[in-house]
Amino acid sequence: MKEIKLALLGKNIKHSKSQMMYEDIFKRTIEYKHYDCESEALIPTLEKVFSNYQGLSITAPYKKFFLTDVKMDQEIQQLNAINCIKKNGEEFFATNTDYEAIVKIFEKNKYSDREIIILGSGSMAHVTSCYLNSINKDFSLLSRKVNGPLENRSLRIDAKTPNPLIINTCARQFVFQGSLPDQSTFWDYNYAHLDNKRSLNERCTYIDGLEMLRLQAESAVDFWGLRNI
């Protein structure tokens, strides 16, 4: 049985559950390297990463770092963010498995039937916006850069329906403590973020980001060609 060796690049990623997720998919222990880089200057080259590892995952804030070093489909180019890289021959190829996970979750839960409010302005907000634009779905986007602090914002004044879908794409440091319309759904792209969950009233539904993590991991395994290794 061939050894599986994967790596994750990001910043402050000690909380990551990715290794556990991949080991559950492969049903065995794998070697999993954390490139926990405080700055871009510390990020290793792709040549160095792939001299030891078969696949690389990327999380915030480095999803744009290798954009000029890889080949990708036109659809992925429009996202302007990548989170998964493989090596084929002497070339590197990238995709965005977060996008694939978002599509699957939206289609399964019929979220496109809901009013949608996105919190944040980073890569995940852009990726989500790209998907919604592709299906001609209107949405609102609130960011701290444009709308000021969001932590204590009342989304009751922003929502046009009583049961909107709120998608939190902000980093883990962000804790939402504002008010939501009753019967709304708060989909947190972060996983195991108990502070966000505790802040919601009992008439709202909290969706953890673990399903997204699992789906993007499944897509990554297929992209790397490691499904039957």
C-alpha positions as a Python dict, from the first residue, in 0.01 Angstrom:
ca = {
    (1, 'M'): (0, 0, 0),
    (2, 'K'): (152, 330, -113),
    (3, 'E'): (211, 596, 152),
    (4, 'I'): (-6, 909, 128),
    (5, 'K'): (169, 1239, 202),
    (6, 'L'): (-26, 1567, 190),
    (7, 'A'): (40, 1923, 303),
    (8, 'L'): (-162, 2227, 411),
    (9, 'L'): (-50, 2589, 371),
    (10, 'G'): (-203, 2868, 576),
    (11, 'K'): (-164, 3096, 874),
    (12, 'N'): (-264, 3005, 1229),
    (13, 'I'): (-384, 2661, 1121),
    (14, 'K'): (-326, 2465, 1440),
    (15, 'H'): (-704, 2422, 1472),
    (16, 'S'): (-724, 2246, 1134),
    (17, 'K'): (-922, 1921, 1120),
    (18, 'S'): (-810, 1843, 765),
    (19, 'Q'): (-579, 1556, 856),
    (20, 'M'): (-859, 1388, 1049),
    (21, 'M'): (-1092, 1438, 753),
    (22, 'Y'): (-847, 1288, 501),
    (23, 'E'): (-768, 995, 727),
    (24, 'D'): (-1139, 924, 750),
    (25, 'I'): (-1168, 934, 370),
    (26, 'F'): (-864, 709, 316),
    (27, 'K'): (-943, 487, 616),
    (28, 'R'): (-582, 495, 728),
    (29, 'T'): (-314, 714, 881),
    (30, 'I'): (-144, 960, 644),
    (31, 'E'): (152, 1193, 668),
    (32, 'Y'): (19, 1548, 686),
    (33, 'K'): (246, 1853, 691),
    (34, 'H'): (139, 2196, 820),
    (35, 'Y'): (312, 2488, 650),
    (36, 'D'): (194, 2739, 910),
    (37, 'C'): (347, 3057, 768),
    (38, 'E'): (330, 3388, 950),
    (39, 'S'): (415, 3578, 631),
    (40, 'E'): (443, 3520, 255),
    (41, 'A'): (821, 3533, 286),
    (42, 'L'): (811, 3200, 468),
    (43, 'I'): (605, 3013, 208),
    (44, 'P'): (806, 2734, 42),
    (45, 'T'): (821, 2697, -334),
    (46, 'L'): (596, 2447, -508),
    (47, 'E'): (906, 2259, -616),
    (48, 'K'): (1004, 2210, -253),
    (49, 'V'): (652, 2110, -142),
    (50, 'F'): (608, 1855, -418),
    (51, 'S'): (950, 1705, -367),
    (52, 'N'): (796, 1549, -56),
    (53, 'Y'): (417, 1561, -90),
    (54, 'Q'): (157, 1441, -340),
    (55, 'G'): (-97, 1717, -289),
    (56, 'L'): (-117, 2065, -140),
    (57, 'S'): (-421, 2234, 17),
    (58, 'I'): (-425, 2609, 76),
    (59, 'T'): (-630, 2808, 324),
    (60, 'A'): (-650, 3174, 427),
    (61, 'P'): (-476, 3405, 370),
    (62, 'Y'): (-275, 3249, 88),
    (63, 'K'): (-533, 3142, -172),
    (64, 'K'): (-396, 3394, -422),
    (65, 'F'): (-27, 3334, -360),
    (66, 'F'): (40, 3075, -632),
    (67, 'L'): (-201, 3206, -896),
    (68, 'T'): (76, 3289, -1144),
    (69, 'D'): (263, 2961, -1086),
    (70, 'V'): (-10, 2716, -1186),
    (71, 'K'): (-238, 2621, -1472),
    (72, 'M'): (-614, 2612, -1420),
    (73, 'D'): (-944, 2601, -1603),
    (74, 'Q'): (-1101, 2929, -1712),
    (75, 'E'): (-1381, 2889, -1458),
    (76, 'I'): (-1127, 2868, -1178),
    (77, 'Q'): (-936, 3168, -1313),
    (78, 'Q'): (-1249, 3380, -1265),
    (79, 'L'): (-1257, 3289, -895),
    (80, 'N'): (-913, 3447, -845),
    (81, 'A'): (-848, 3201, -562),
    (82, 'I'): (-718, 2845, -547),
    (83, 'N'): (-707, 2600, -258),
    (84, 'C'): (-577, 2280, -413),
    (85, 'I'): (-264, 2211, -620),
    (86, 'K'): (-120, 1899, -784),
    (87, 'K'): (188, 1828, -995),
    (88, 'N'): (163, 1654, -1331),
    (89, 'G'): (497, 1599, -1500),
    (90, 'E'): (688, 1923, -1459),
    (91, 'E'): (378, 2145, -1436),
    (92, 'F'): (150, 2247, -1150),
    (93, 'F'): (-228, 2253, -1178),
    (94, 'A'): (-477, 2415, -943),
    (95, 'T'): (-847, 2417, -869),
    (96, 'N'): (-1087, 2547, -605),
    (97, 'T'): (-1266, 2266, -426),
    (98, 'D'): (-1441, 2516, -197),
    (99, 'Y'): (-1638, 2626, -503),
    (100, 'E'): (-1737, 2268, -579),
    (101, 'A'): (-1853, 2220, -220),
    (102, 'I'): (-2059, 2540, -228),
    (103, 'V'): (-2235, 2428, -547),
    (104, 'K'): (-2322, 2087, -398),
    (105, 'I'): (-2453, 2232, -70),
    (106, 'F'): (-2662, 2497, -245),
    (107, 'E'): (-2817, 2244, -480),
    (108, 'K'): (-2888, 1989, -207),
    (109, 'N'): (-3049, 2237, 32),
    (110, 'K'): (-3217, 2459, -231),
    (111, 'Y'): (-3050, 2761, -70),
    (112, 'S'): (-3089, 2956, -394),
    (113, 'D'): (-3460, 2985, -306),
    (114, 'R'): (-3373, 3195, -2),
    (115, 'E'): (-3275, 3558, 36),
    (116, 'I'): (-2898, 3556, 80),
    (117, 'I'): (-2674, 3791, 277),
    (118, 'I'): (-2297, 3736, 263),
    (119, 'L'): (-2074, 3865, 542),
    (120, 'G'): (-1714, 3939, 442),
    (121, 'S'): (-1507, 4055, 147),
    (122, 'G'): (-1226, 3800, 119),
    (123, 'S'): (-1165, 3510, -116),
    (124, 'M'): (-1452, 3299, 13),
    (125, 'A'): (-1697, 3586, -26),
    (126, 'H'): (-1578, 3633, -384),
    (127, 'V'): (-1601, 3261, -463),
    (128, 'T'): (-1956, 3249, -325),
    (129, 'S'): (-2051, 3561, -519),
    (130, 'C'): (-1918, 3404, -839),
    (131, 'Y'): (-2142, 3102, -793),
    (132, 'L'): (-2451, 3312, -717),
    (133, 'N'): (-2382, 3532, -1019),
    (134, 'S'): (-2350, 3220, -1235),
    (135, 'I'): (-2706, 3118, -1147),
    (136, 'N'): (-2838, 3477, -1167),
    (137, 'K'): (-2920, 3484, -797),
    (138, 'D'): (-2945, 3825, -628),
    (139, 'F'): (-2770, 3865, -294),
    (140, 'S'): (-2647, 4128, -52),
    (141, 'L'): (-2284, 4157, 54),
    (142, 'L'): (-2185, 4328, 378),
    (143, 'S'): (-1819, 4391, 453),
    (144, 'R'): (-1639, 4574, 729),
    (145, 'K'): (-1452, 4777, 468),
    (146, 'V'): (-1773, 4920, 322),
    (147, 'N'): (-2037, 4882, 593),
    (148, 'G'): (-1831, 4925, 908),
    (149, 'P'): (-1818, 4680, 1201),
    (150, 'L'): (-2040, 4376, 1152),
    (151, 'E'): (-1991, 4208, 1488),
    (152, 'N'): (-2294, 4375, 1649),
    (153, 'R'): (-2491, 4464, 1338),
    (154, 'S'): (-2865, 4403, 1332),
    (155, 'L'): (-2930, 4205, 1016),
    (156, 'R'): (-3301, 4258, 1073),
    (157, 'I'): (-3263, 4595, 901),
    (158, 'D'): (-3079, 4442, 604),
    (159, 'A'): (-3306, 4144, 541),
    (160, 'K'): (-3605, 4179, 310),
    (161, 'T'): (-3761, 3845, 411),
    (162, 'P'): (-3820, 3686, 753),
    (163, 'N'): (-3598, 3383, 692),
    (164, 'P'): (-3280, 3485, 506),
    (165, 'L'): (-2970, 3272, 465),
    (166, 'I'): (-2673, 3449, 626),
    (167, 'I'): (-2336, 3321, 498),
    (168, 'N'): (-2040, 3409, 717),
    (169, 'T'): (-1718, 3409, 515),
    (170, 'C'): (-1518, 3612, 768),
    (171, 'A'): (-1208, 3469, 937),
    (172, 'R'): (-1228, 3275, 1263),
    (173, 'Q'): (-1135, 3586, 1462),
    (174, 'F'): (-1473, 3737, 1368),
    (175, 'V'): (-1751, 3665, 1619),
    (176, 'F'): (-2103, 3767, 1522),
    (177, 'Q'): (-2304, 3895, 1819),
    (178, 'G'): (-2569, 4096, 1637),
    (179, 'S'): (-2935, 4018, 1584),
    (180, 'L'): (-3093, 3810, 1310),
    (181, 'P'): (-3448, 3778, 1182),
    (182, 'D'): (-3638, 3488, 1338),
    (183, 'Q'): (-3624, 3165, 1133),
    (184, 'S'): (-3307, 3277, 960),
    (185, 'T'): (-3017, 3040, 890),
    (186, 'F'): (-2658, 3133, 978),
    (187, 'W'): (-2419, 2929, 762),
    (188, 'D'): (-2072, 2965, 906),
    (189, 'Y'): (-1793, 2872, 663),
    (190, 'N'): (-1574, 2820, 969),
    (191, 'Y'): (-1613, 2490, 1150),
    (192, 'A'): (-1631, 2419, 1523),
    (193, 'H'): (-1672, 2793, 1588),
    (194, 'L'): (-1871, 2769, 1911),
    (195, 'D'): (-1868, 3144, 1979),
    (196, 'N'): (-2071, 3212, 1664),
    (197, 'K'): (-2310, 2929, 1745),
    (198, 'R'): (-2369, 3051, 2101),
    (199, 'S'): (-2456, 3402, 1984),
    (200, 'L'): (-2766, 3295, 1789),
    (201, 'N'): (-3110, 3289, 1942),
    (202, 'E'): (-3302, 2962, 1956),
    (203, 'R'): (-3529, 3062, 1667),
    (204, 'C'): (-3237, 3064, 1423),
    (205, 'T'): (-3055, 2771, 1264),
    (206, 'Y'): (-2676, 2742, 1278),
    (207, 'I'): (-2494, 2550, 1002),
    (208, 'D'): (-2136, 2448, 1082),
    (209, 'G'): (-1869, 2449, 812),
    (210, 'L'): (-1773, 2083, 861),
    (211, 'E'): (-1988, 1964, 570),
    (212, 'M'): (-1805, 2205, 340),
    (213, 'L'): (-1470, 2081, 471),
    (214, 'R'): (-1569, 1721, 400),
    (215, 'L'): (-1698, 1792, 49),
    (216, 'Q'): (-1396, 1997, -54),
    (217, 'A'): (-1167, 1725, 84),
    (218, 'E'): (-1348, 1460, -122),
    (219, 'S'): (-1306, 1675, -434),
    (220, 'A'): (-938, 1732, -353),
    (221, 'V'): (-873, 1358, -329),
    (222, 'D'): (-1021, 1313, -676),
    (223, 'F'): (-826, 1610, -815),
    (224, 'W'): (-500, 1465, -683),
    (225, 'G'): (-586, 1123, -829),
    (226, 'L'): (-546, 953, -493),
    (227, 'R'): (-892, 796, -460),
    (228, 'N'): (-779, 436, -520),
    (229, 'I'): (-417, 457, -416),
}
